[in-house]
Amino acid sequence: MTTLVTGATGNTGRHVVTELVRRGDRVRALTRNPAAAAAKLPSGVELVAGTHTAPATLAAALDGVTRLHITVTAGLAEVGPELVQRAVDAGVRRMTVVWGGGVGPVEQAVAESGVEWTLVEPQEFMSNTSGWIDSIRAEGVVREPYDRTSALVHEADIGVVAATALLEDGHAGQSYNLTGPESLTTHERLEMLSDAIGRDISFVRISHEQAIDRLIATGVPRADAEYVVGWYAAPNIESTTVVDTVERVTGRPARTFADWVTEHADRFRR
Ligand SMILES: NC(=O)c1ccc[n+]([C@@H]2O[C@H](COP(=O)([O-])OP(=O)(O)OC[C@H]3O[C@@H](n4cnc5c(N)ncnc54)[C@H](OP(=O)(O)O)[C@@H]3O)[C@@H](O)[C@H]2O)c1
């Protein structure tokens, strides 16, 4: 049996691949750039050139595949239902999806696919903290519009939950809301980072509009930038409320933000 993983080189997809490989699964990783993907993924993974946003081109990638992991990304909403149908027609019998932050056409299509499905619904990823690397390294500063609370989840835990749902029975028809094990303010996270790298980090408040403009400057469409910064201003209750889904599904406690900081501290040092 082969599992096809889309979004395989990304923040969550690479952890889905790593966990599947660790558990002895045969994994095919879909990527637009196999040469670059080889350095990011464990050996033994079959790399296939392509993109899940062009389902009509995926006949070879889906050949012999019985399990599919879908990473929702930009460009997938319009063609996601076609991807799901092509996967079912090709013989896929179990699907997981890491949602795009809400239940849209892709998540809906997976839930209506007629095969075993699990929706993985993480709240904020710990990897978002990487967005602070440049300003911390250069100036020892973080610029944010709000000091906000978040129960961030480690992206490796998202991967392990998805891999577990792909490989084990008992997860069909489930929607798994995922958080980390604690809810932390921005200042608490900065303090942990500061302790880890041995350097003071200043919090500089920017305006709501400056935060939107900063996102737009990185290529994010205005509507998405307004949504994200609006969410910073008034986070949804699910993103600040700790749930034990990671431990219930995987049998292991969720990774902490301190774990993430230990793994990534070098990236924040000068
Ligand atoms: N960050 C958060 O806090 C958060 C919270 C909840 C939900 N989410 C959602 O979770 C989902 C998964 O996030 P992620 O960070 O794991 O994904 P990601 O790293 O942004 O993307 C995964 C992979 O998909 C491919 N890809 C990216 N954009 C693409 C595009 N426009 N067209 C085709 N392929 C594309 C890339 O692989 P190749 O270049 O190798 O092809 C990329 O490595 C996203 O929908 C995100 O919005 C994020």
Ligand as a Chemical Component Dictionary entry (heavy atoms), coordinates in Angstrom:
data_LIG
# 
_chem_comp.id                   LIG 
_chem_comp.type                 NON-POLYMER 
_chem_comp.pdbx_formal_charge   0 
_chem_comp.three_letter_code    LIG 
# 
loop_
_chem_comp_atom.comp_id 
_chem_comp_atom.atom_id 
_chem_comp_atom.alt_atom_id 
_chem_comp_atom.type_symbol 
_chem_comp_atom.charge 
_chem_comp_atom.model_Cartn_x 
_chem_comp_atom.model_Cartn_y 
_chem_comp_atom.model_Cartn_z 
_chem_comp_atom.pdbx_ordinal 
LIG N1  N1  N 0  0.160  28.720 10.075 1  
LIG C1  C1  C 0  -0.867 28.500 10.883 2  
LIG O1  O1  O 0  -0.871 28.899 12.054 3  
LIG C2  C2  C 0  -2.065 27.734 10.371 4  
LIG C3  C3  C 0  -3.089 27.424 11.258 5  
LIG C4  C4  C 0  -4.187 26.655 10.803 6  
LIG C5  C5  C 0  -4.235 26.259 9.486  7  
LIG N2  N2  N 1  -3.218 26.610 8.642  8  
LIG C6  C6  C 0  -3.312 26.128 7.257  9  
LIG O2  O2  O 0  -2.717 24.847 7.215  10 
LIG C7  C7  C 0  -2.463 24.508 5.847  11 
LIG C8  C8  C 0  -1.137 23.804 5.725  12 
LIG O3  O3  O 0  -0.116 24.690 6.097  13 
LIG P1  P1  P 0  1.434  24.357 5.867  14 
LIG O4  O4  O 0  2.170  25.486 6.534  15 
LIG O5  O5  O -1 1.768  22.973 6.221  16 
LIG O6  O6  O 0  1.550  24.501 4.290  17 
LIG P2  P2  P 0  2.756  25.173 3.478  18 
LIG O7  O7  O 0  4.037  24.824 4.153  19 
LIG O8  O8  O 0  2.464  26.636 3.274  20 
LIG O9  O9  O 0  2.614  24.486 2.058  21 
LIG C9  C9  C 0  2.812  23.099 1.909  22 
LIG C10 C10 C 0  3.457  22.802 0.574  23 
LIG O10 O10 O 0  2.480  22.956 -0.452 24 
LIG C11 C11 C 0  3.105  23.420 -1.643 25 
LIG N3  N3  N 0  2.435  24.687 -1.984 26 
LIG C12 C12 C 0  2.394  25.819 -1.253 27 
LIG N4  N4  N 0  1.676  26.772 -1.876 28 
LIG C13 C13 C 0  1.254  26.225 -3.035 29 
LIG C14 C14 C 0  0.475  26.709 -4.123 30 
LIG N5  N5  N 0  -0.015 27.956 -4.120 31 
LIG N6  N6  N 0  0.239  25.870 -5.163 32 
LIG C15 C15 C 0  0.730  24.616 -5.158 33 
LIG N7  N7  N 0  1.484  24.092 -4.155 34 
LIG C16 C16 C 0  1.737  24.898 -3.106 35 
LIG C17 C17 C 0  4.585  23.620 -1.324 36 
LIG O11 O11 O 0  5.276  22.440 -1.720 37 
LIG P3  P3  P 0  6.232  22.349 -3.014 38 
LIG O12 O12 O 0  6.849  23.701 -3.209 39 
LIG O13 O13 O 0  7.215  21.289 -2.615 40 
LIG O14 O14 O 0  5.345  21.941 -4.145 41 
LIG C18 C18 C 0  4.603  23.719 0.197  42 
LIG O15 O15 O 0  5.807  23.272 0.767  43 
LIG C19 C19 C 0  -2.552 25.836 5.086  44 
LIG O16 O16 O 0  -3.763 25.896 4.378  45 
LIG C20 C20 C 0  -2.561 26.897 6.193  46 
LIG O17 O17 O 0  -3.258 28.067 5.800  47 
LIG C21 C21 C 0  -2.137 27.324 9.055  48 
# 
loop_
_chem_comp_bond.comp_id 
_chem_comp_bond.atom_id_1 
_chem_comp_bond.atom_id_2 
_chem_comp_bond.value_order 
_chem_comp_bond.pdbx_ordinal 
LIG N1  C1  SING 1  
LIG C1  O1  DOUB 2  
LIG C1  C2  SING 3  
LIG C2  C3  SING 4  
LIG C2  C21 DOUB 5  
LIG C3  C4  DOUB 6  
LIG C4  C5  SING 7  
LIG C5  N2  DOUB 8  
LIG N2  C6  SING 9  
LIG N2  C21 SING 10 
LIG C6  O2  SING 11 
LIG C6  C20 SING 12 
LIG O2  C7  SING 13 
LIG C7  C8  SING 14 
LIG C7  C19 SING 15 
LIG C8  O3  SING 16 
LIG O3  P1  SING 17 
LIG P1  O4  DOUB 18 
LIG P1  O5  SING 19 
LIG P1  O6  SING 20 
LIG O6  P2  SING 21 
LIG P2  O7  DOUB 22 
LIG P2  O8  SING 23 
LIG P2  O9  SING 24 
LIG O9  C9  SING 25 
LIG C9  C10 SING 26 
LIG C10 O10 SING 27 
LIG C10 C18 SING 28 
LIG O10 C11 SING 29 
LIG C11 N3  SING 30 
LIG C11 C17 SING 31 
LIG N3  C12 SING 32 
LIG N3  C16 SING 33 
LIG C12 N4  DOUB 34 
LIG N4  C13 SING 35 
LIG C13 C14 SING 36 
LIG C13 C16 DOUB 37 
LIG C14 N5  SING 38 
LIG C14 N6  DOUB 39 
LIG N6  C15 SING 40 
LIG C15 N7  DOUB 41 
LIG N7  C16 SING 42 
LIG C17 O11 SING 43 
LIG C17 C18 SING 44 
LIG O11 P3  SING 45 
LIG P3  O12 DOUB 46 
LIG P3  O13 SING 47 
LIG P3  O14 SING 48 
LIG C18 O15 SING 49 
LIG C19 O16 SING 50 
LIG C19 C20 SING 51 
LIG C20 O17 SING 52 
# 
